[in-house]
Each structure stands twice: as C-alpha cells, then as structure tokens.
Amino acid sequence: MASFRDRNPVKTPAAPSADGLVIRVLERPQQLDAAAWDALLQAQPSPTPFMSSAYLLALHRSGSAVRGTGWAPCFMTVENAAGELVGGTPLYLKTHSYGEYVFDWAWADAYRRHGLAYYPKLLGAVPFTPVPGTRLLARDDSIRALLAQAVLALARQQKLSSAHLLFMDEADAAALAQAGWMLREGVQFHWTQPADAPWASFDDFLRSLQREKRKKIAQEQRRVAEAGVHFTVHEGTAITQDLWDFFYRCYTLTYQAHGSMPYLEREFFGEVAQTLPRHWLLFVARRGDEPIAASLLALDPERKRAFGRYWGSVEPVACLHFDACYYQPLRWCIENGYVAFEGGAQGEHKMARGLLPVRTQSAHWLADARFADAVADFLEREGAGMQDYVDELRERNPFK
C-alpha cells in the first residue's frame, strides 16, 4: 500500500490552482494545527466534542485508533493561498469494519466471494463513536463540495475498493450526494427537551409518559433501590484517578461479557480527562460506600447536549443498567438545563424510556461499477424498509 505523505499534497481537479487551494493528507493527527482545526469545527452546522483535535489526538496517542489496530490515519486538510485551514476531515485506512456502527460486513463478504479485496477501505468517521455531526469541516459550501470530491479522488488514487463517511449532518449529506456518493439511512434514539413546554423535573417528565411506561420505570428504579444501590455523580475534574480506574474496569467487563476486547485503551481516558475535562460526567452506582457500576456520559456544555457512551458493572443487579444509563442521565439533564440526550447506537428498548427515533445518515462510494450498482439497489430497498420501520416506531410513541 502506497504511503501518504504530508509533504506531497494530493491535488484534485476540483481544486483549480487559480484558487490557490492545497489539499494535504496527513499520516499523523499530531500534524494538525489544533487551534485552527477547533476554530473551524466551532463554525460548522453540527459540531461535537468528538470531532475536536484533542479527542482525535487522544484516540491516536493512546494507541486506540492507529495502524496497528486497523485504523491508519490519513486526515485530509484544505489550506488557502495564505496557508489558512479552510477545510478538513478525519480519514482512516481501515483493514476491517469493527468500531463503525454502520455495517458493511455483507459487502465485504460479497467482495471476498468474488475473489476481490474489500480492505483496505477509506473511512471518514470518529473511531468507535456513533454520534451524528459534521464530518466535512469547511469554511463554506464550496470547500465542503471540494472535500466530497477530494475524498473520492484519494480513494481512486490509492486504488481502494471503497470510501465511506459515517454519521454526517445534512450539509455533509447534500455535498456528498451532489458528488455522486450513495446515501444510507439508519436510526438512533434520542431524548429531546420540548422547547415549548420543557419538563421542569424528572417527575414532570415521567408524568408525560403513558401510564404503563411510567409504572415500569418506577418498578425498575424501585428494584435498584431495594438492592441497596444509590448513585453518586461526578463531573469534570471531580472524576478522580481512582474513579477513572474503576470506570475502566467496568468498561472492560462489558466487552468481556460479550466475548470481545475493548476498543479504547486506558490511556485514552487518561488523556481526555486532562485535555477535555469539562466534557465528562460519571454516574457511579454504590452499595454503601462500595462502587459496583459506572456509566459515563460525554457533555457539550455550550450546546447543552449529553451523549451516553459507556457502562459496566462488577456484579449483576436487576434493572441497574436502565437506571445508570437512562434514568439517572435524564434526571441530570433536566435538572441542569440540557436540551438533548443521545442514547447511542441501536436499541428499541430506549423508546420505553422516552427516547424517540432519529434518522442518521452515512455515505458510500464503491469503485467497482458492478458492486456499486448492486449496493445502490440494496440501499434503495433498505431505505424504503427504514421508512416503514421509523413510521412503525413513531406509532409506538411512549408519551401521552
């Protein structure tokens, strides 16, 4: 596989030399101008903390998302004639499809059965983080359109099977569709505070639910309390080293219970605790003084959005997962003026807890025309099925 070098800018027909734009591909996220990247991120339609330079750098420096784990960075940047960063996107050469949450295993298997190599592929995503948001950082729509074309040019130049951008926002989707990418829809479950009549308390929120849903939540919380379990809440720098260690133990146990290895190294959490301290909230379930479970949320304090990320326990307690991952976070969000809580990937069971279906989008390009046609047909049929599925979910609205 040819190596990418930042000293050899990748140029595409979409960036005429008259514009003075230079597209670079960086093998090391450390080569980013962090301040410029973060300033550009904050100007986007849908910024999240996960696209920040500190978060992406922590994934790399901790050894969590590196070539050795199947995530070889090849970040793309666009600079103007003055050398200012006007565009960028985090790209990776992937040698597998783990940690993405948009599943293309069947496509890879079809390539294999036809004697073709699907991997490596080009992926634009935040590793292990299925949170929707801007993926094509751009000063304006023309730069976003340029990035959509430039990613394809890079995939063609490197003779890759395919390119994929995951969990992007509407502005990205429009630019990618215009550039010829195929769009794919998914669904997640998010809680949103009503703008016209916001809930003043968790009890107020519960009263808005249908009686059977409200009764079930009360039963589940009562079972946790009857097991002698209570919660402590720790935000930002109040999450001590010992608490991070305990959380990581719980995190690894969750993966072990499913017969797999955790994606993130302990060093990752150590680094983001230092570089992004305002963005973390930890719920610790305790029996007496003894911690028995933990649930970690990421926060966007500026936009008042919370994101459910990881959970685990050192012993089984009935209904503890629901309390730690949904009821405690929702209570905290309401009490602290947060407007949204994203529950992460998959999980229809979240609807009964007041999280409603929200569409997500990804974009895909396949070099082989035969496979591209087959995937386009599949996506059309899948999209119709997804519409029916979302319509069905909305009919099961848990609110009165």
VEXRO-601037 format. One line per 5 residues: number of its first residue (from 1); for each residue x, y, z of N, C-alpha, C. Coordinates in steps of 0.001 Angstrom, whole numbers. Each point is the difference from the previous one (the first is absolute). Layout:
BEGIN
NUM) X/Y/Z/X/Y/Z/X/Y/Z | ... .
# end
This chain:
BEGIN
1) 846/-1186/0/-846/1186/0/882/1237/0 | -252/905/-931/794/1221/-73/-173/812/1264 | 1044/681/412/-33/796/1221/-438/1418/-315 | -783/606/897/-401/1389/-144/1041/890/679 | 337/1098/-606/975/939/571/-570/1412/-40 .
6) 113/695/1134/-527/1362/25/846/938/-849 | 1250/-396/-282/818/886/-830/-325/-150/-1483 | -862/-966/-346/-425/-189/-1377/-1500/206/-82 | -447/1247/-137/-1432/259/14/-722/-760/-1106 | -1192/-503/319/-855/-624/-988/-810/1091/-664 .
11) 64/119/-1320/-740/1032/-708/-1084/-655/-842 | -1133/646/-111/-1110/-545/-765/-491/1055/-977 | -684/-440/-1074/-557/970/-945/-1005/944/638 | -552/-391/1147/-990/851/665/640/1191/690 | 1335/55/36/698/1114/646/915/681/-1002 .
16) -561/849/-871/819/662/-1013/1132/791/635 | 1164/-38/-633/1165/686/539/-246/1503/122 | -920/516/-832/-294/1429/57/-582/399/1348 | -637/-946/680/-567/291/1312/1066/26/1087 | 1166/-536/-292/1068/-53/987/-265/-968/1132 .
21) -869/-970/-209/-324/-971/1050/937/-1196/-76 | 427/-463/1144/872/-1173/84/-658/-1025/908 | -131/-1218/-503/-567/-1106/777/1152/-876/470 | 36/-252/1293/1056/-835/568/-622/-1215/682 | 765/-1073/38/-411/-1209/706/1066/-302/1036 .
26) -400/-27/1261/929/-111/1118/-71/-1389/618 | 1147/-636/141/53/-1328/612/-101/43/1509 | 302/1143/598/19/108/1449/-915/1146/423 | -1019/-281/799/-871/1088/463/758/1110/715 | 1186/-309/551/797/1026/667/424/1110/-962 .
31) -78/-274/-1304/383/1016/-983/-1077/1058/-211 | -1179/-220/568/-1059/1000/-109/369/1265/759 | -435/1130/-513/7/1245/758/-1232/-50/900 | 200/-393/1257/-1128/-277/890/-905/1215/187 | 585/1162/197/-814/1199/226/-835/334/-1229 .
36) 599/-107/-1174/-721/304/-1238/-1098/-1030/-247 | 291/-1278/253/-990/-1061/-169/-1205/247/911 | 267/299/1280/-1087/188/954/-811/1258/-307 | 652/1053/-477/-733/1210/-375/-914/-281/-1184 | 497/-774/-958/-815/-364/-1157/-1169/-878/440 .
41) 250/-922/915/-1055/-879/503/-1138/807/609 | 317/997/804/-1032/776/680/-863/816/-962 | 475/183/-1225/-764/753/-1000/-911/-894/-830 | -37/-1300/304/-770/-948/-800/-1459/-68/435 | -861/-548/-867/-1414/-112/361/-258/-907/1200 .
46) 796/-1083/140/-265/-983/1060/1299/-459/650 | 675/884/731/1246/-417/656/-270/-872/1207 | 912/-918/286/-68/-794/1234/1404/-67/598 | 99/-269/1300/1330/-119/612/840/-1131/-597 | -665/-977/-620/721/-1163/-515/805/321/-1259 .
51) -316/1102/-655/770/424/-1170/1106/971/372 | 171/296/1276/1047/928/421/1372/-633/-188 | 994/828/-153/1364/-503/-182/442/-810/1208 | -397/428/1205/430/-702/1211/-555/-1418/41 | -1258/-167/-381/-613/-1330/14/661/-901/-1037 .
56) 166/501/-1214/603/-798/-1072/1461/-331/317 | 711/956/578/1397/-254/370/107/-1041/1098 | -922/41/956/26/-987/1089/-221/-1415/-537 | -880/-139/-974/-224/-1310/-612/1287/-534/-610 | 778/893/-599/1243/-412/-658/1120/-225/1007 .
61) 205/976/887/1139/-82/917/-140/-1142/1001 | -1245/-391/298/-210/-1099/939/190/-1365/-650 | 161/-16/-1325/118/-1267/-701/-1341/-653/-288 | -1104/731/189/-1330/-563/-231/-365/-19/-1480 | 277/1072/-719/-304/93/-1431/1294/302/-750 .
66) 737/-1048/-300/1291/107/-680/98/-1118/-1040 | 1043/62/-796/184/-1012/-1039/-38/-1406/575 | 591/-199/1171/69/-1324/591/-1340/-568/419 | -1000/861/213/-1336/-473/343/-944/69/-1199 | 555/233/-1183/-813/44/-1213/-545/1354/-356 .
71) 490/1059/658/-432/1373/-249/1228/837/-360 | 428/-21/-1231/1159/787/-417/-454/1406/-381 | 376/1022/757/-486/1357/-283/518/524/-1334 | -864/702/-708/401/747/-1206/-906/1226/-83 | 100/853/1018/-875/1160/114/208/929/-1198 .
76) -1102/527/-511/70/912/-1142/-234/1433/472 | 840/909/-473/-180/1419/304/28/802/-1293 | -637/1171/38/11/944/-1119/482/1338/530 | 1016/549/-662/532/1312/375/-172/963/-1158 | -229/1273/326/-65/1006/-1067/1395/533/-315 .
81) 64/983/-875/1291/521/-453/803/609/1138 | -675/444/1053/695/585/1148/427/-1054/1016 | -268/-1269/-309/360/-1075/916/-987/-208/1126 | -1187/604/-92/-1016/-145/1031/-818/-1266/-237 | -346/-688/1084/-828/-1200/-98/-1429/407/-309 .
86) -522/-481/-1139/-1375/321/-395/-850/-1253/-163 | 601/-1177/171/-759/-1237/-109/774/-1161/591 | -714/-1036/396/678/-1179/522/-985/-1101/359 | 484/-1219/10/-829/-1132/409/894/-1122/516 | -395/-702/1068/807/-1106/515/-243/-1264/-823 .
91) 1024/-471/-662/-90/-1202/-834/923/-1079/542 | -394/-1243/-250/803/-1149/423/-4/-1059/-1097 | 1143/-650/-179/36/-1230/-779/-380/-1128/946 | -1090/-690/-297/-501/-1049/873/286/-1374/-599 | 477/-911/842/236/-1375/-433/-1061/-954/549 .
96) -1079/552/575/-1139/-771/493/-1166/973/134 | -1125/-481/505/-1172/868/162/-461/94/1450 | 873/-314/943/-347/110/1409/-5/1467/438 | -825/298/1002/15/1324/610/-632/1090/-827 | -879/-380/-956/-577/995/-903/-1487/237/239 .
101) -775/-1043/316/-1426/86/305/-870/311/-1218 | 587/-48/-1190/-746/-34/-1255/540/-1226/-716 | -823/-1018/-166/526/-1328/-288/102/-277/-1501 | 1214/-326/-424/232/-371/-1407/667/-1368/-110 | -198/-845/1026/621/-1326/-26/-471/-815/-1206 .
106) -1281/119/-361/-515/-762/-1141/660/452/-1301 | 282/1292/-117/679/485/-1197/1415/-574/-75 | 692/10/1141/1356/-561/30/-15/-1482/-345 | -1009/-728/506/-86/-1434/-284/-275/-246/-1470 | -836/831/-618/-269/-144/-1438/1275/204/-817 .
111) 803/989/365/1291/195/-674/866/-1243/150 | 78/-513/1227/852/-1176/243/-444/-1187/-833 | -1309/-238/-73/-508/-1151/-737/241/123/-1497 | 216/1221/-467/317/214/-1408/1494/175/-245 | 799/-325/1015/1445/50/-159/576/1399/-43 .
116) -719/975/578/453/1391/-5/300/454/1423 | 882/967/111/394/529/1308/-873/1204/353 | -700/-83/1106/-791/1132/487/835/909/892 | 922/-594/727/888/747/885/1385/97/-618 | 693/1126/225/-418/1165/795/-1033/846/-726 .
121) -799/674/778/-985/949/-509/284/1354/643 | -589/1062/-558/194/1345/538/-1233/374/812 | 212/424/1240/-1103/296/908/139/1387/587 | -1074/777/-79/-74/1285/677/-931/-127/1191 | 548/45/1198/-804/-248/1202/791/395/1234 .
126) -688/84/1128/656/59/1293/42/-1437/525 | 1162/-585/170/72/-1407/399/-818/-318/1243 | -760/-1084/-68/-743/-564/1137/-1061/951/545 | -450/957/-807/-851/1070/527/-1166/272/-941 | -1119/-697/179/-1150/175/-899/-864/1200/377 .
131) 621/1172/-1/-717/1232/358/-127/864/-1251 | -1208/309/-443/-158/830/-1196/575/1397/189 | 523/555/-1085/557/1347/19/728/288/-1290 | 549/1192/-105/752/383/-1185/1241/-867/-145 | 223/-522/-1205/1214/-763/-298/912/753/-975 .
136) -597/798/-885/779/789/-953/96/1430/529 | 1070/290/721/185/1349/516/336/912/-1168 | -750/1088/-137/190/849/-1180/-350/1441/309 | 776/904/-578/-255/1435/162/-1313/397/-657 | -343/-666/-1116/-1245/305/-707/-399/-1207/-839 .
141) -1116/124/-692/-528/-1132/-761/928/-423/-1131 | 738/948/-569/904/-363/-1097/1142/-886/499 | 490/268/1200/1057/-845/575/-567/-1359/382 | -1233/-20/505/-619/-1289/345/-168/-853/-1261 | -402/622/-1093/-133/-733/-1266/1363/-494/-481 .
146) 1023/826/184/1356/-405/-374/448/-1218/797 | -259/2/1310/379/-1142/829/-711/-1275/-453 | -1295/116/-329/-748/-1169/-452/633/-610/-1244 | 497/839/-885/673/-483/-1215/1414/-481/293 | 684/693/895/1396/-332/275/151/-1346/690 .
151) -953/-353/866/57/-1312/645/-133/-1098/-1049 | -899/194/-969/-121/-967/-1095/1284/-68/-815 | 605/1151/-263/1249/17/-774/1093/-766/722 | 46/123/1334/1001/-727/779/-242/-1509/-86 | -1273/-408/117/-314/-1429/-96/382/-552/-1372 .
156) -272/763/-1044/373/-452/-1353/1513/-42/-155 | 663/1025/481/1453/71/-127/673/-1186/669 | -514/-402/1149/582/-1110/750/-573/-1356/-416 | -884/21/-1026/-590/-1238/-530/-708/-813/1100 | -769/700/811/-743/-635/1076/-1356/-486/-504 .
161) -539/-988/700/-1293/-564/-406/-1138/980/195 | 123/855/1032/-1164/775/394/384/1126/940 | -939/930/159/136/1098/954/-1328/166/723 | 43/379/1280/-1197/64/835/131/1171/966 | -1055/773/173/-70/1034/1036/-1208/-300/880 .
166) 216/-7/1319/-1013/-494/917/-521/1083/934 | -1304/-55/260/-674/851/987/222/1486/-269 | -150/367/-1281/182/1409/-347/-1315/767/125 | 91/1328/-106/-1187/840/123/-598/283/-1370 | -1057/819/-23/-719/258/-1245/855/745/-1023 .
171) 809/945/451/853/734/-933/995/-929/-681 | 578/-912/781/910/-984/-583/-735/-895/-989 | -1179/-476/383/-756/-910/-853/-312/643/-1347 | -363/1275/20/-314/693/-1251/1224/78/-903 | 1159/336/586/1225/104/-795/425/-1361/-545 .
176) -126/-1035/800/414/-1331/-420/-926/-554/-1078 | -1297/222/148/-935/-451/-1029/281/701/-1328 | 295/1291/63/314/754/-1206/1259/-527/-674 | 935/-515/813/1262/-526/-538/-133/-1443/-484 | -1179/-590/129/-210/-1338/-528/75/-1125/1012 .
181) 88/324/1294/5/-1029/1026/-1413/-568/163 | -103/-1239/446/-1282/-616/331/-292/232/1482 | -1219/403/314/-379/283/1380/-729/-1188/608 | 241/-197/1291/-623/-1094/739/-564/553/1297 | -1180/-454/374/-633/489/1216/11/-1056/1095 .
186) 104/472/1226/-118/-846/1168/-887/690/1013 | -82/-548/1192/-835/602/1036/680/-144/1357 | -103/1045/788/422/-19/1397/-1169/497/844 | 227/29/1330/-1063/417/911/542/1101/912 | -620/1174/-99/450/1179/736/-1153/549/845 .
191) 340/555/1149/-945/745/827/207/1478/-278 | -1108/736/-173/75/1434/-255/-961/735/919 | 483/1034/639/-833/834/876/-940/831/-876 | -1313/-80/208/-931/796/-813/278/1497/155 | 114/684/-1132/318/1427/62/-1179/825/490 .
196) -1225/-425/-339/-1164/809/343/-440/-180/1447 | 180/-1220/543/-403/-251/1394/1000/-960/633 | 1205/480/315/1045/-892/516/-373/-601/1354 | 450/-1229/214/-236/-655/1281/838/676/1081 | -611/287/1117/684/695/1088/734/-959/923 .
201) -380/-1281/-34/615/-983/877/-140/-1376/-632 | 725/-959/562/-110/-1371/-483/-1409/-537/240 | -589/345/1120/-1366/-426/277/-975/594/-1016 | 257/1238/-391/-815/648/-1025/105/-773/-1318 | 1229/-398/-349/222/-817/-1200/-762/-1324/102 .
206) 85/-664/1148/-683/-1279/174/-1511/153/-170 | -549/1097/495/-1450/199/-111/-456/174/-1443 | 930/346/-899/-364/170/-1414/-64/-1325/-744 | 499/-1077/619/8/-1311/-633/-1332/-720/200 | -255/-950/-870/-1171/-845/169/105/-756/1327 .
211) -1154/-335/572/-34/-560/1342/855/-1257/129 | -87/-924/-974/760/-1254/120/1509/227/-85 | 416/1004/-789/1435/321/-86/472/613/1314 | -803/915/535/343/648/1267/67/-1024/1134 | -932/-919/7/-35/-1029/1035/1220/-909/-90 .
216) 402/-359/-1223/1158/-880/-184/1281/669/486 | 162/1280/-311/1193/720/450/40/46/1525 | -1133/293/616/-54/48/1465/364/-1356/599 | -470/-1075/-605/324/-1345/481/1489/-292/-120 | 571/403/-1136/1425/-274/-223/863/792/972 .
221) -326/1244/231/783/785/961/-189/-524/1427 | -1200/-468/308/-243/-552/1334/839/-1265/222 | 138/-842/-1023/793/-1221/141/1471/336/270 | 491/1049/-649/1386/428/245/147/500/1428 | -937/815/437/60/535/1366/-124/-1115/1033 .
226) -880/-963/-253/-178/-1102/932/1227/-899/84 | 840/45/-1040/1264/-747/26/1065/746/796 | -381/1137/580/932/767/816/959/857/-801 | -392/340/-1228/890/742/-896/-436/1460/-91 | 961/893/88/-238/1419/-233/1089/515/-934 .
231) -136/1241/-469/929/551/-981/694/1243/534 | 1262/133/-381/713/1260/163/348/514/-1391 | 68/1319/-133/204/638/-1305/1288/809/55 | 823/-152/-1022/1324/633/-24/202/645/-1368 | 302/1288/-1/114/751/-1244/1385/595/-147 .
236) 550/-86/-1214/1246/668/-333/1163/-416/879 | 667/973/598/1186/-285/816/-341/-714/1301 | -1281/-105/341/-401/-759/1192/67/-1510/-233 | 215/-408/-1240/219/-1420/-291/1471/-283/293 | 261/-629/1110/1376/-233/446/640/-1149/-777 .
241) 1307/-140/181/728/-1103/-621/-595/-1345/414 | -336/-141/1276/-591/-1254/472/-1339/-276/-670 | -794/1045/-195/-1285/-181/-656/172/-386/-1472 | 974/632/-674/273/-390/-1388/455/-1457/-60 | 825/-411/949/462/-1395/26/-1181/-956/195 .
246) -896/366/924/-1154/-858/237/-892/-41/-1235 | -247/1173/-604/-797/18/-1223/617/-900/-1067 | 1313/85/-181/625/-786/-1072/-121/-1497/283 | 67/-366/1252/-219/-1408/351/-1406/-431/-427 | -995/841/300/-1371/-309/-411/-121/-63/-1519 .
251) 631/934/-670/-30/62/-1470/546/-1286/-612 | 1117/-480/493/590/-1225/-550/-868/-1218/311 | -648/-19/1162/-862/-1127/346/-1198/-99/-937 | -504/1147/-469/-1106/-18/-954/408/-713/-1278 | 1188/296/-497/479/-659/-1223/254/-1483/257 .
256) 583/-313/1138/252/-1406/315/-1285/-806/49 | -1071/606/503/-1285/-697/79/-535/-355/-1373 | 440/754/-1021/-418/-276/-1369/1082/-733/-794 | 1026/-472/704/1039/-783/-645/882/787/-940 | 208/1288/268/824/826/-879/970/849/816 .
261) 885/679/-709/994/861/627/-429/1459/-102 | 270/801/1012/-377/1423/-63/790/737/-1061 | -655/957/-635/649/785/-1047/984/1029/571 | -355/572/1145/750/1144/515/962/-418/1100 | 1213/522/-68/1018/-257/1017/-237/904/1216 .
266) 498/-438/1139/-132/824/1215/643/1362/-202 | 1073/66/-765/697/1267/-235/-891/1018/-708 | -946/-485/-812/-903/928/-677/-792/801/1024 | -599/-691/963/-807/697/1000/871/895/882 | 1222/-421/251/906/843/768/300/1298/-718 .
271) 170/-86/-1328/328/1215/-750/-1202/932/-109 | -1180/-534/-345/-1154/905/-147/-436/568/1348 | 296/-704/1083/-282/567/1314/827/1265/226 | 1194/32/-589/886/1160/138/-312/1086/-1028 | -246/-399/-1256/-143/979/-1082/-1429/477/-201 .
276) -983/-810/402/-1412/355/-183/-779/-220/1310 | 456/562/1101/-608/-331/1300/-1461/413/113 | -411/1080/-685/-1370/489/123/-1019/-905/-688 | 490/-957/-740/-890/-765/-876/-361/-1383/542 | 215/-254/1297/-252/-1339/521/-847/28/1249 .
281) -916/-954/85/-901/-143/1134/-94/-1485/339 | 260/-343/1258/42/-1402/414/-1029/-253/1101 | -854/-988/-231/-927/-487/1022/589/-1283/581 | 142/-42/1300/538/-1175/682/-1094/-589/885 | -339/-1249/-268/-964/-721/832/743/-617/1176 .
286) -531/192/1192/680/-485/1210/-976/-761/888 | 528/-1003/658/-695/-650/1100/783/358/1259 | -586/869/810/772/582/1080/1070/901/-609 | 1258/-196/408/1103/772/-571/677/-720/-1164 | -445/-1224/-276/690/-823/-996/-558/242/-1399 .
291) 833/444/-958/-487/178/-1378/-223/-1356/-668 | -1119/-125/-713/-289/-1268/-664/-290/170/-1498 | -188/1237/-475/-270/232/-1415/295/1453/-330 | 178/262/-1292/273/1371/-444/-565/220/-1391 | -465/1217/-227/-533/412/-1298/634/1343/-360 .
296) 641/59/-1167/714/1207/-423/-759/703/-1116 | -196/1303/169/-589/852/-1029/1029/1009/-466 | -109/375/-1262/743/1152/-514/-960/1187/-55 | 536/1187/217/-811/1209/55/472/1028/-1019 | -958/743/-527/294/1198/-774/-633/1160/770 .
301) 758/609/912/-591/1034/876/-521/1208/-763 | 627/349/-1125/-438/1177/-751/-1379/-222/-612 | -218/-1164/-557/-1266/-291/-681/-963/-781/870 | 396/-278/1227/-852/-691/969/-500/-1344/-543 | 943/-782/-510/-316/-1331/-503/853/-1021/755 .
306) -593/-1149/295/709/-1080/686/-56/-1252/-866 | 1040/-815/134/139/-1179/-843/318/-1211/876 | -882/-986/-4/293/-1236/716/1127/-748/-687 | 1035/-381/751/1150/-616/-647/257/-1429/494 | 382/-188/1258/420/-1331/432/-532/-309/1399 .
311) -160/-1298/231/-495/-427/1307/576/-1369/318 | -14/-368/1278/387/-1339/405/-218/-175/1487 | -30/-1268/450/-197/-281/1417/872/-1169/420 | 326/-46/1273/828/-1089/520/-844/-1115/582 | -1320/244/105/-903/-1064/442/-1375/275/-583 .
316) -785/-1057/-230/-1331/208/-593/-1006/512/1027 | -751/1001/-393/-1118/516/804/-1149/243/-965 | -1148/-556/280/-1141/128/-894/-339/1465/-251 | -158/353/-1291/-434/1328/-453/1046/1097/209 | 1189/-339/481/1012/1024/261/440/692/-1279 .
321) 89/-759/-1092/413/600/-1272/-956/1116/-411 | -1304/-224/108/-973/1013/-394/115/1243/870 | 195/-190/1298/93/1143/901/1275/799/-257 | 1126/-704/-136/1288/677/-165/136/674/-1359 | -576/-602/-1033/228/486/-1365/-1110/896/-534 .
326) -1196/-17/618/-1110/799/-495/-621/896/1075 | -446/-577/1098/-763/791/956/867/1015/730 | 1177/-408/470/889/961/656/464/1092/-971 | 438/-347/-1232/369/1052/-953/-1153/938/-349 | -1214/-538/-185/-1124/868/-340/-332/949/1152 .
331) 49/-507/1225/-236/869/1155/1044/1125/22 | 1268/-365/-225/1068/1003/29/-195/1025/-1112 | -335/-460/-1192/-183/919/-1129/-1107/1005/285 | -1114/-473/523/-1110/908/287/385/1001/1086 | 659/-479/1039/370/879/1107/1079/1009/-388 .
336) 786/-299/-1037/1100/883/-388/-246/740/-1308 | -1239/-8/-463/-365/811/-1152/492/-518/-1329 | 283/-1292/-86/432/-563/-1284/-1215/-269/-884 | 191/174/-1309/-1133/-77/-929/-65/-1328/-739 | 1065/-806/60/-7/-1260/-733/911/-1011/667 .
341) -401/-1262/-102/804/-1125/465/-58/-1066/-1079 | 1155/-309/-579/81/-990/-1060/388/-1344/598 | -804/-1004/-282/175/-1298/647/967/-935/-677 | 658/427/-1096/964/-864/-659/-638/-869/-1062 | 745/-1001/-470/-437/-835/-1112/-1042/-1020/437 .
346) -934/-275/-926/-988/-1065/155/-836/115/1281 | -959/-934/160/-701/-124/1254/-1422/510/25 | -958/-799/-523/-1404/390/59/-495/137/1439 | 646/-720/926/-431/66/1398/106/1414/563 | 771/866/-661/149/1371/476/-1294/795/-148 .
351) -855/-412/-941/-1255/736/-197/-866/-28/1250 | -36/-1137/680/-816/-104/1215/520/907/1097 | 1240/510/-157/600/908/985/-61/1457/-461 | -765/270/-1059/-210/1375/-432/942/498/-1072 | 803/-878/-593/882/380/-1099/-687/-366/-1308 .
356) -76/937/-929/-760/-179/-1226/912/-215/-1203 | -505/-638/-1070/836/-296/-1165/436/1258/-745 | 1266/13/-370/596/1090/-767/790/-625/-1143 | -148/531/-1196/717/-543/-1144/1482/374/44 | 835/-921/-426/1422/276/-186/350/-275/-1460 .
361) 1142/544/-445/382/-153/-1403/1469/-365/-132 | 283/-815/-1008/1374/-277/-402/55/85/-1520 | 1204/87/-534/184/104/-1451/1065/-989/-446 | -190/-561/-1200/855/-1094/-449/293/131/-1491 | 1207/-406/-382/418/-48/-1398/794/-1284/-204 .
366) -331/-744/-1046/719/-1227/-341/607/144/-1379 | 1264/-376/-117/717/174/-1260/-521/-923/-1093 | -326/-1237/350/-450/-977/-991/-1450/301/-372 | -231/307/-1284/-1331/417/-441/-1048/-1078/244 | 387/-1274/-141/-968/-1081/197/-473/-40/1453 .
371) 929/86/914/-364/-9/1412/-722/1290/384 | 419/1119/-591/-671/1266/288/-1466/-59/-398 | -290/-589/-1148/-1393/-128/-440/-788/-897/959 | 629/-1107/417/-680/-922/919/-268/676/1342 | 974/745/501/-178/692/1279/-1040/1105/-131 .
376) -4/709/-1122/-1005/1042/-199/-1404/-591/29 | -174/-1160/-619/-1303/-671/23/-360/-426/1422 | 985/-534/708/-231/-406/1391/-391/1191/861 | 704/1126/-158/-276/1168/821/-1379/577/-285 | -432/-91/-1242/-1342/481/-333/-1054/-840/725 .
381) 175/-1320/-21/-954/-879/685/112/150/1521 | 1241/123/486/193/183/1435/-611/1314/457 | 142/1045/-815/-544/1300/360/-1510/-24/128 | -669/-715/-920/-1457/-122/87/-391/-750/1268 | 761/-1059/313/-266/-746/1223/258/829/1236 .
386) 1030/846/-44/305/863/1134/-1118/1011/239 | -572/517/-1083/-1120/939/143/-1185/-675/685 | -302/-1227/-424/-1095/-743/628/305/-266/1475 | 1251/-334/280/407/-298/1376/-148/1229/895 | 458/1139/-482/-102/1226/794/-1462/389/192 .
391) -814/-162/-1042/-1433/291/134/-629/-889/1075 | 386/-1281/-5/-522/-923/1005/434/407/1398 | 1285/402/133/487/429/1308/-769/1215/507 | -265/931/-879/-690/1224/417/-1431/-281/445 | -582/-1072/-521/-1333/-383/445/23/-527/1430 .
396) 1198/-398/461/149/-519/1371/509/1079/950 | -325/1241/-277/431/1131/811/-321/-265/1478 | 978/102/902/-254/-309/1407/-703/1115/772 | -142/1166/-629/-602/1131/708/-1517/-21/-149 | -669/700/901/-1471/68/-6/-501/667/-1292 .
# end
